[in-house]
Amino acid sequence: MAEGTYTMNVNLAKKTVDMTVSGTFTPEKAQQFINDYQNKLSSINASEFVLEFDCSDLDVVTKEMIPDLENCLALYKSSGFKKVEVGIRKSAIISMQLKRLANNVGLTTFEVIQKY
């Protein structure tokens, strides 16, 4: 599995936070992502923004990564985004995993879109 990478950009004109995530994240990489996320979001009112995630290259979630992913989803929930949209390749497994994890943390504004 490929090492995890990400990009994160705030688009003030579109009122979106655009992110890409790919590969498999180590716990250290997940922590780096969370730190970068908190820094980027400190300058906006998240309730006016849609979080748009490009997860087209995301690998199947491993057992070890479930707690870190749940923490990330809880972070998105606590940020109060208008909506969280996750775009994935057509993968029933990844779609089910992400929906279940979002449900576990009570993220009700979450949508998985199989668009790649």
Contact map, one row per residue, 1 for C-alpha under 8 A:
11100000000000000000001100000000000000000000000000000000001000000000000000000000000000000000000000000000000000000000
11110000000000000000011100000000000000000000000000000000000000000000000000000000000000000000000000000000000000000000
11111000000000000000011111000000000000000000000000000000000000000000000000000000000000000000000000000000000000000000
01111100000000000000111111001000000000000000000000000000000000000000000000000000000000000000000000000000000000000000
00111110000000000000111010000000000000000000000000000000000000000000000000000000000000000000000000000000000000000000
00011111000000000011110000000000100000000000000000000000000000000000000000000000000000000000000000000000000000000000
00001111100000000111100000000000000000000000000000000000000000000000000000000000000000000000000000000000000000000000
00000111110000001111000000000000000010010000000000000000000000000000000000000000000000000000000000000000000000000000
00000011111000001110000000000000000000010000000000000000000000000000000000000000000000000000000000000000000000000000
00000001111100111100000000000000000000010000000000000000000000000000000000000000000000000000000000000000000000000000
00000000111111111100000000000000000000000000000000000000000000000000000000000000000000000000000000000000000000000000
00000000011111110000000000000000000000000000000000000000000000000000000000000000000000000000000000000000000000000000
00000000001111110000000000000000000000000000000000000000000000000000000000000000000000000000000000000000000000000000
00000000001111110000000000000000000000000000000000000000000000000000000000000000000000000000000000000000000000000000
00000000011111111000000000000000000000000000000111000000000000000000000000000000000000000000000000000000000000000000
00000000011111111100000000000000000000000000000011110000000000000000000000000000000000000000000000000000000000000000
00000001111000111110000000000000000000000000000011110000000000000000000000000000000000000000000000000000000000000000
00000011111000011111000000000000000000000000000000111100000000000000000000000000000000000000000000000000000000000000
00000111100000001111100000000000000000000000000000111100000000000000000000000000000000000000000000000000000000000000
00000111000000000111110000000000000000000000000000001110000000000000000000000000000000000000000000000000000000000000
00011110000000000011111000000000000000000000000000001111110000000000000000000000000000000000000000000000000000000000
01111100000000000001111100000000000000000000000000000011111000000000000000000000000000000000000000000000000000000000
11111000000000000000111110000000000000000000000000000000111000000000000000000000000000000000000000000000000000000000
11110000000000000000011111000000000000000000000000000000011010000000000000000000000000000000000000000000000000000000
00111000000000000000001111111100000000000000000000000000000000001000000000000000000000000000000000000000000000000000
00110000000000000000000111111100000000000000000000000000000000001000000000000000000000000000000000000000000000000000
00000000000000000000000011111110000000000000000000000000000000001001000000000000000000000000000000000000000000000000
00000000000000000000000011111111000000000000000000000000000000000000000000000000000000000000000000000000000000000000
00010000000000000000000011111111100000000000000000000000000000000000000000000000000000000000000000000000000000000000
00000000000000000000000011111111110000000000000000000000000000000001000000000000000000000000000000000000000000000000
00000000000000000000000000111111111000000000000000000000000000000000000000000000000000000000000000000000000000000000
00000000000000000000000000011111111100000000000000000000000000000000000000000000000000000000000000000000000000000000
00000100000000000000000000001111111110000000000000000000000000000000000000000000000000000000000000000000000000000000
00000000000000000000000000000111111111000000000000000000000000000000000100000000000000000000000000000000000000000000
00000000000000000000000000000011111111100000000000000000000000000000000000000000000000000000000000000000000000000000
00000000000000000000000000000001111111110000000000000000000000000000000000000000000000000000000000000000000000000000
00000001000000000000000000000000111111111000000000000000000000000000000000000000000000000000000000000000000000000000
00000000000000000000000000000000011111111100000000000000000000000000000000000000000000000000000000000000000000000000
00000000000000000000000000000000001111111110000000000000000000000000000000000000000000000000000000000000000000000000
00000001110000000000000000000000000111111110000000000000000000000000000000000000000000000000000000000000000000000000
00000000000000000000000000000000000011111111110000000000000000000000000000000000000000000000000000000000000000000000
00000000000000000000000000000000000001111111000000000000000000000000000000000000000000000000000000000000000000000000
00000000000000000000000000000000000000111111100000000000000000000000000000000000000000000000000000000000000000000000
00000000000000000000000000000000000000001111110000000000000000000000000000000000000000000000000000000000000000000000
00000000000000000000000000000000000000001011111110000000000000000000000000000000000000000000000000000000000000000000
00000000000000000000000000000000000000001001111111000000000000000000000000000011110000000000000000000000000000000000
00000000000000000000000000000000000000000000111111000000000000000000000000000011110000000000000000000000000000000000
00000000000000100000000000000000000000000000111111000000000000000000000000000000110000000000000000000000000000000000
00000000000000111000000000000000000000000000111111100000000000000000000000000000111000000000000000000000000000000000
00000000000000111000000000000000000000000000011111110000000000000000000000000000111110000000000000000000000000000000
00000000000000011110000000000000000000000000000011111000000000000000000000000000111110000000000000000000000000000000
00000000000000011110000000000000000000000000000001111100000000000000000000000000000111100000000000000000000000000000
00000000000000000111100000000000000000000000000000111110000000000000000000000000000111100000000000000000000000000000
00000000000000000111100000000000000000000000000000011111000000000000000000000000000001110000000000000000000000000000
00000000000000000001110000000000000000000000000000001111110000000000000000000000000001111000000000000000000000000000
00000000000000000000110000000000000000000000000000000111110000000000000000000000000000111000000000000000000000000001
00000000000000000000111000000000000000000000000000000011111000000000000000000000000000011000000000000000000000000000
00000000000000000000111100000000000000000000000000000011111100000000000000000000000000010000000000000000000000000000
10000000000000000000011100000000000000000000000000000000111110000000000000000000000000000000010000000000000000000000
00000000000000000000000000000000000000000000000000000000011111000000000000000000000000000000110000000000000000000000
00000000000000000000000100000000000000000000000000000000001111101100000000000000000000000000010010000000000000000000
00000000000000000000000000000000000000000000000000000000000111111100000000000000000000000000000000000000000000000000
00000000000000000000000000000000000000000000000000000000000011111100000000000000000000000000000000000000000000000000
00000000000000000000000000000000000000000000000000000000000001111110000000000000000000000000000000000000000000000000
00000000000000000000000011100000000000000000000000000000000011111111100000000000000000000000000000000000000000000000
00000000000000000000000000000000000000000000000000000000000011111111110000000000000000000000000000001000000000000000
00000000000000000000000000000000000000000000000000000000000000011111111000000000000000000000000000000000000000000000
00000000000000000000000000100100000000000000000000000000000000001111111100000000000000000000000000000000000000000000
00000000000000000000000000000000000000000000000000000000000000001111111110000000000000000000000000001000000000000000
00000000000000000000000000000000000000000000000000000000000000000111111111000000000000000000000000001101100000000000
00000000000000000000000000000000000000000000000000000000000000000011111111100000000000000000000000000000000000000000
00000000000000000000000000000000010000000000000000000000000000000001111111110000000000000000000000000000000000000000
00000000000000000000000000000000000000000000000000000000000000000000111111111000000000000000000000001100101000000000
00000000000000000000000000000000000000000000000000000000000000000000011111111100000000000000000000000100111000000000
00000000000000000000000000000000000000000000000000000000000000000000001111111110000000000000000000000000000000000000
00000000000000000000000000000000000000000000000000000000000000000000000111111111100100000000000000000000001000000000
00000000000000000000000000000000000000000000000000000000000000000000000011111111100000000000000000000000011000000000
00000000000000000000000000000000000000000000000000000000000000000000000001111111000000000000000000000000000000000000
00000000000000000000000000000000000000000000011000000000000000000000000000111111100000000000000000000000000000000000
00000000000000000000000000000000000000000000011000000000000000000000000000011111110000000000000000000000000000000000
00000000000000000000000000000000000000000000011111100000000000000000000000011011111100000000000000000000000010000000
00000000000000000000000000000000000000000000011111100000000000000000000000000001111100000000000000000000000010000000
00000000000000000000000000000000000000000000000011100000000000000000000000000000111110000000000000000000000011100000
00000000000000000000000000000000000000000000000001111000000000000000000000010000111111000000000000000000000011100000
00000000000000000000000000000000000000000000000001111000000000000000000000000000001111100000000000000000000001111000
00000000000000000000000000000000000000000000000000011110000000000000000000000000000111110000000000000000000001111000
00000000000000000000000000000000000000000000000000011111000000000000000000000000000011111000000000000000000000011111
00000000000000000000000000000000000000000000000000000111110000000000000000000000000001111110011000000000000000011111
00000000000000000000000000000000000000000000000000000011100000000000000000000000000000111110000000000000000000000111
00000000000000000000000000000000000000000000000000000000000000000000000000000000000000011111000000000000000000000111
00000000000000000000000000000000000000000000000000000000000000000000000000000000000000011111111000000000000000000100
00000000000000000000000000000000000000000000000000000000000000000000000000000000000000000111111100000000000000000000
00000000000000000000000000000000000000000000000000000000000100000000000000000000000000000011111110000000000000000000
00000000000000000000000000000000000000000000000000000000001110000000000000000000000000010011111111000000000000000000
00000000000000000000000000000000000000000000000000000000000000000000000000000000000000010011111111100000000000010100
00000000000000000000000000000000000000000000000000000000000000000000000000000000000000000001111111110000000000000000
00000000000000000000000000000000000000000000000000000000000010000000000000000000000000000000111111111000000000000000
00000000000000000000000000000000000000000000000000000000000000000000000000000000000000000000011111111100000000010000
00000000000000000000000000000000000000000000000000000000000000000000000000000000000000000000001111111110000001110000
00000000000000000000000000000000000000000000000000000000000000000000000000000000000000000000000111111111000000000000
00000000000000000000000000000000000000000000000000000000000000000100110010000000000000000000000011111111100000000000
00000000000000000000000000000000000000000000000000000000000000000000010011000000000000000000000001111111111101000000
00000000000000000000000000000000000000000000000000000000000000000000000000000000000000000000000000111111111100000000
00000000000000000000000000000000000000000000000000000000000000000000010000000000000000000000000000011111111000000000
00000000000000000000000000000000000000000000000000000000000000000000010011000000000000000000000000001111111000000000
00000000000000000000000000000000000000000000000000000000000000000000000001001000000000000000000000000111111100000000
00000000000000000000000000000000000000000000000000000000000000000000000011011000000000000000000000000111111111000000
00000000000000000000000000000000000000000000000000000000000000000000000000000000000000000000000000000110011111000000
00000000000000000000000000000000000000000000000000000000000000000000000000000000111100000000000000000000001111100000
00000000000000000000000000000000000000000000000000000000000000000000000000000000001111000000000000100100001111110000
00000000000000000000000000000000000000000000000000000000000000000000000000000000001111000000000000100000000011111000
00000000000000000000000000000000000000000000000000000000000000000000000000000000000011110000001001100000000001111100
00000000000000000000000000000000000000000000000000000000000000000000000000000000000011110000000000000000000000111110
00000000000000000000000000000000000000000000000000000000000000000000000000000000000000111110001000000000000000011111
00000000000000000000000000000000000000000000000000000000000000000000000000000000000000111100000000000000000000001111
00000000000000000000000000000000000000000000000000000001000000000000000000000000000000111100000000000000000000000111
